[in-house]
Amino acid sequence: MMPLVSIVIPACNAAPWLADCLRSAVAQTWQEKEIVVVDDGSTDGTLGIARSFSAPALRVFSQENRGASSARNRGLREARGDFLQFLDADDLLAPDKLEKQFAALADRQDAVACGSWGSFRRTPEDAVFVPEPVWASLPPVEWLVSSWSGGGMMHPAAWLVPRAVADRAGLWDETLSLDDDGEYFARVVLASRDVRFAAEARSYYRNHDGQRVSRTRGEKAWSSSLRACESKAGQLLARENSPRTRRACAANFSRFAWENYPEGGDYVRRAVQRWLELDASVQPPRGGPRENLLARCFGWRIARRLRKTLLPATASRP
């Protein structure tokens, strides 16, 4: 008997994109599926679109606005599937995405599957797929070390997770607003026996001008992102405390510091402290050519400050 897949879709003010998202879920060639939409207090037409959409095994739930992680947890509680496919309401799946991933998992129990993903603005035909080092089948620790050391990432729709693995990983952390997906899937990967990459299992990340949690800045975002870094480090180091894992964790903290300096204030200071404690030899991410030159001459802090104050203005000059 084919296992049932629950496609869990959290949706908040996603009216412009939800119908396309639902169509991509319905179009899956994997026949045993259900679609669970959780409206998270939308103030546009999202809930009406979900309720009016005609599709077999589609269930729609509504709650007060509590954030994407809360909506996903509601979806987890309502899901009846043996496998879980998370799908943000503005993203899409290729029709054979699930089928290709089940083929990759056929001989490996308790493994999780990931796949190729590309970003687009208008239509999925315009999506650009750029292979990264994590586009590979790897043991859990190796996958996280590769990802955090600059090897790339997977957005939520790229994964297919057995329910047993999700149960071991635990629920989404509803106190996090930024990098909640990175923190959650780090636990999922570590709760699995293996990460299987299916190159032909494609998903599509939509770039648009609407609200995106990943674009948020400020106190709440800095606090969430830093706490996610701490949680990820704790999870990985509990599994393996070695030079390679400490270096990977240090790279996460260095990336946070580099991205949020100087605005992040004390959050950046704390991230730098953890970075140096874990592995002081780790270098911050590379910027553009001019920023890299400034960093070599004056250090990464001065380079970041100048990049954010002077270079944007000069870059626009003919």
KETI-737141 format. One line per 2 residues: number of its first residue (from 1); their letters; for each residue x, y, z of C-alpha. Coordinates in steps of 0.001 Angstrom, whole numbers. Last residue first. Layout:
! residues N
NUM) A) X,Y,Z; ...
***
This chain:
! residues 318
318) PR) 27452,56115,-13698; 26818,56547,-9954
316) SA) 24592,53965,-8273; 27511,52125,-6671
314) TA) 28649,55297,-4921; 25499,55494,-2831
312) PL) 25398,51785,-1969; 29135,51888,-1167
310) LT) 29063,54555,1509; 26850,53532,4422
308) KR) 26268,49791,4345; 29582,48905,2720
306) LR) 31428,51322,5001; 30040,49646,8104
304) RA) 30686,46179,6704; 34296,47005,5797
302) IR) 34901,48600,9191; 33672,45441,10898
300) WG) 35451,43049,8500; 38941,44384,9136
298) FC) 40766,47467,7842; 42915,46466,4869
296) RA) 41740,42935,4123; 38166,43909,4947
294) LL) 38320,46946,2653; 39474,44747,-223
292) NE) 36698,42265,491; 34166,45094,506
290) RP) 35398,46310,-2866; 35269,42858,-4423
288) GG) 31790,42006,-3064; 31291,40282,261
286) RP) 32969,37195,1670; 31586,35495,4744
284) PQ) 33449,35890,8037; 36625,33834,8590
282) VS) 36779,30886,10967; 40124,30713,12815
280) AD) 38526,31741,16105; 36729,28412,16352
278) LE) 34021,27755,18960; 34873,30466,21473
276) LW) 35553,32990,18709; 32154,32437,17083
274) RQ) 30395,32427,20460; 31869,35842,21325
272) VA) 31110,37171,17840; 27466,36123,18237
270) RR) 27232,37849,21616; 28633,41085,20181
268) VY) 26281,40844,17202; 23283,40516,19495
266) DG) 24621,43433,21554; 24418,45794,18575
264) GE) 22542,44303,15642; 22754,47480,13558
262) PY) 26536,47222,13030; 26692,44440,11935
260) NE) 23720,42192,11148; 24965,40111,8192
258) WA) 28530,39739,9454; 27503,38803,12989
256) FR) 24955,36224,11794; 27455,34751,9328
254) SF) 30108,34535,12047; 27633,32717,14308
252) NA) 26839,30160,11610; 30521,29731,10735
250) AC) 31286,29045,14403; 28778,26184,14284
248) AR) 30549,24688,11266; 33932,25076,12956
246) RT) 32648,23412,16120; 31345,20556,13968
244) RP) 34659,20083,12141; 36805,20370,15291
242) SN) 34680,17786,17114; 31675,17674,19412
240) ER) 29369,15207,17683; 25702,14585,18491
238) AL) 25428,17071,21351; 27517,19450,19239
236) LQ) 24900,19341,16474; 21896,20019,18690
234) GA) 23593,22728,20752; 24855,24514,17663
232) KS) 21413,24463,16069; 19818,25815,19241
230) EC) 22372,28596,19599; 22026,29640,15947
228) AR) 18229,29625,16314; 18564,31814,19397
226) LS) 20644,34244,17328; 18059,34317,14535
224) SS) 15155,34848,16913; 16808,37645,18887
222) WA) 17923,39421,15729; 14438,39145,14186
220) KE) 12651,40434,17277; 15062,43329,17762
218) GR) 15069,44535,14169; 15083,43088,10682
216) TR) 12588,41193,8571; 13491,40010,5057
214) SV) 13334,36285,5816; 9786,36740,7141
212) RQ) 8684,37737,3640; 6011,40366,2982
210) GD) 5255,40999,-652; 7750,42041,-3312
208) HN) 8143,38561,-4714; 10717,35801,-4999
206) RY) 8940,32448,-5274; 10841,29328,-4267
204) YS) 10176,26415,-6615; 10492,22709,-5889
202) RA) 12079,19970,-7952; 12561,16265,-7342
200) EA) 14846,15438,-10291; 18047,15630,-8250
198) AF) 16779,13381,-5460; 19088,13832,-2466
196) RV) 18857,11334,396; 19746,12454,3910
194) DR) 20388,9549,6285; 19385,8004,9595
192) SA) 17069,10830,10556; 16656,12673,13874
190) LV) 19730,14802,13091; 18178,15904,9792
188) VR) 14871,16712,11491; 16567,18707,14241
186) AF) 18468,20777,11669; 15158,21029,9797
184) YE) 13547,22849,12699; 16364,25329,13327
182) GD) 16683,26237,9654; 12906,26587,9356
180) DD) 12631,28844,12418; 15363,30984,10885
178) LS) 13388,34107,11806; 10205,34200,13925
176) LT) 11186,31803,16699; 9043,31365,19817
174) ED) 6866,28828,17978; 9684,26285,17828
172) WL) 8445,23726,15288; 7458,20449,16925
170) GA) 9673,17512,17815; 12552,15847,15970
168) RD) 11527,12331,17026; 7970,12859,15758
166) AV) 9287,14325,12517; 11416,11206,11964
164) AR) 8427,8907,12525; 6308,11058,10196
162) PV) 8758,10484,7376; 10007,13813,5976
160) LW) 10050,15072,2382; 12129,18233,1989
158) AA) 12502,20844,-780; 9363,22708,292
156) PH) 11029,23931,3503; 13925,25744,1765
154) MM) 17147,23774,1462; 20563,25272,2221
152) GG) 23987,25985,759; 27504,24637,1190
150) GS) 28864,27603,3095; 30177,25811,6177
148) WS) 26678,25590,7631; 25446,23392,4797
146) SV) 28462,21090,4644; 28540,20585,8404
144) LW) 24794,19946,8370; 25045,17298,5635
142) EV) 28072,15636,7223; 26226,15312,10527
140) PP) 23173,13745,8879; 24925,11254,6567
138) LS) 25056,12507,2971; 23181,12264,-323
136) AW) 24048,15381,-2314; 22713,18802,-3279
134) VP) 24384,20113,-115; 27381,21218,-2223
132) EP) 25196,23624,-4242; 23576,23357,-7667
130) VF) 22018,26588,-9023; 18501,26111,-10395
128) VA) 17050,29290,-11887; 13281,29381,-12194
126) DE) 11816,31097,-15275; 9532,28159,-16078
124) PT) 8244,28518,-12507; 6512,31759,-13576
122) RR) 6858,35346,-12407; 9608,35799,-9808
120) FS) 11603,32580,-9690; 13902,30659,-7376
118) GW) 15134,27110,-7886; 15142,23931,-5871
116) SG) 16703,20510,-6331; 15680,17850,-3848
114) CA) 15598,16658,-255; 14710,13291,1211
112) VA) 14715,12148,4827; 15870,8698,5887
110) DQ) 13978,6650,8475; 13989,3539,6292
108) RD) 16282,3416,3287; 15669,1279,197
106) AL) 12792,3190,-1413; 13852,6628,-175
104) AA) 15163,7915,-3515; 12092,6550,-5335
102) FQ) 9901,8271,-2750; 11681,11510,-3625
100) KE) 10924,11210,-7323; 7229,10542,-6647
98) LK) 6977,13493,-4297; 8350,15971,-6837
96) DP) 6482,14539,-9831; 4197,17547,-10388
94) AL) 6924,20133,-9603; 6115,21819,-6303
92) LD) 5327,25494,-5743; 5934,28354,-3298
90) DA) 3761,31266,-2132; 1718,29260,383
88) DL) 4778,27668,1975; 4887,23908,1452
86) FQ) 5790,21358,4110; 5620,17756,2872
84) LF) 5112,15202,5625; 5080,11405,5383
82) DG) 2913,8721,7001; -31,11075,6656
80) RA) -2863,11978,9000; -2090,15662,9407
78) ER) -4190,17658,11899; -1495,17886,14572
76) LG) 1190,18596,11988; -955,21307,10391
74) RN) -1402,22969,13762; 2364,22793,14179
72) RA) 2791,24413,10775; 425,27214,11723
70) SS) 2310,27786,14982; 5592,27915,13096
68) AG) 4157,30403,10590; 3049,32913,13192
66) RN) 295,33199,15791; -2449,34978,13848
64) EQ) -5736,33596,15100; -6616,30190,13679
62) SF) -8230,28669,10613; -8288,25138,9234
60) VR) -8801,23876,5689; -8909,20237,4591
58) LA) -8297,19103,1027; -8661,15357,443
56) PA) -10075,15835,-3048; -9836,19327,-4521
54) SF) -12201,22234,-5090; -10825,25508,-3776
52) SR) -13552,27630,-2165; -12272,27169,1381
50) AI) -8673,27983,451; -9624,31052,-1561
48) GL) -11877,32306,1234; -9116,31872,3811
46) TG) -6608,33809,1713; -8894,36739,847
44) DT) -7038,39366,2846; -6784,39732,6634
42) SG) -5160,36350,7232; -5238,34957,10768
40) DD) -2932,32006,10210; -4863,29989,7639
38) VV) -3842,26352,7980; -4124,24334,4775
36) VI) -3845,20539,4950; -3640,18761,1606
34) EK) -3956,14970,1541; -1980,12536,-532
32) EQ) -1978,9004,-1866; -1837,9642,-5622
30) WT) 1791,10629,-6063; 1531,12354,-9460
28) QA) 1261,15650,-7617; -1124,18002,-9441
26) VA) -3161,18738,-6293; -111,20242,-4588
24) SR) 808,22378,-7608; -2798,23549,-7863
22) LC) -2741,24509,-4197; 334,26698,-4663
20) DA) -1154,28371,-7729; -4341,29099,-5758
18) LW) -2344,30445,-2812; -286,33033,-4699
16) PA) -2081,36397,-4713; -4153,35518,-1601
14) AN) -1165,34776,640; -2139,36964,3585
12) CA) -1067,34208,5992; -937,30605,4849
10) PI) 660,27506,6369; 501,24615,3866
8) VI) 1007,21043,5066; 1083,18403,2313
6) SV) 293,15167,4142; 1638,12157,2279
4) LP) -90,8766,2588; 2044,5658,2095
2) MM) 1302,3454,-916; 0,0,0
***
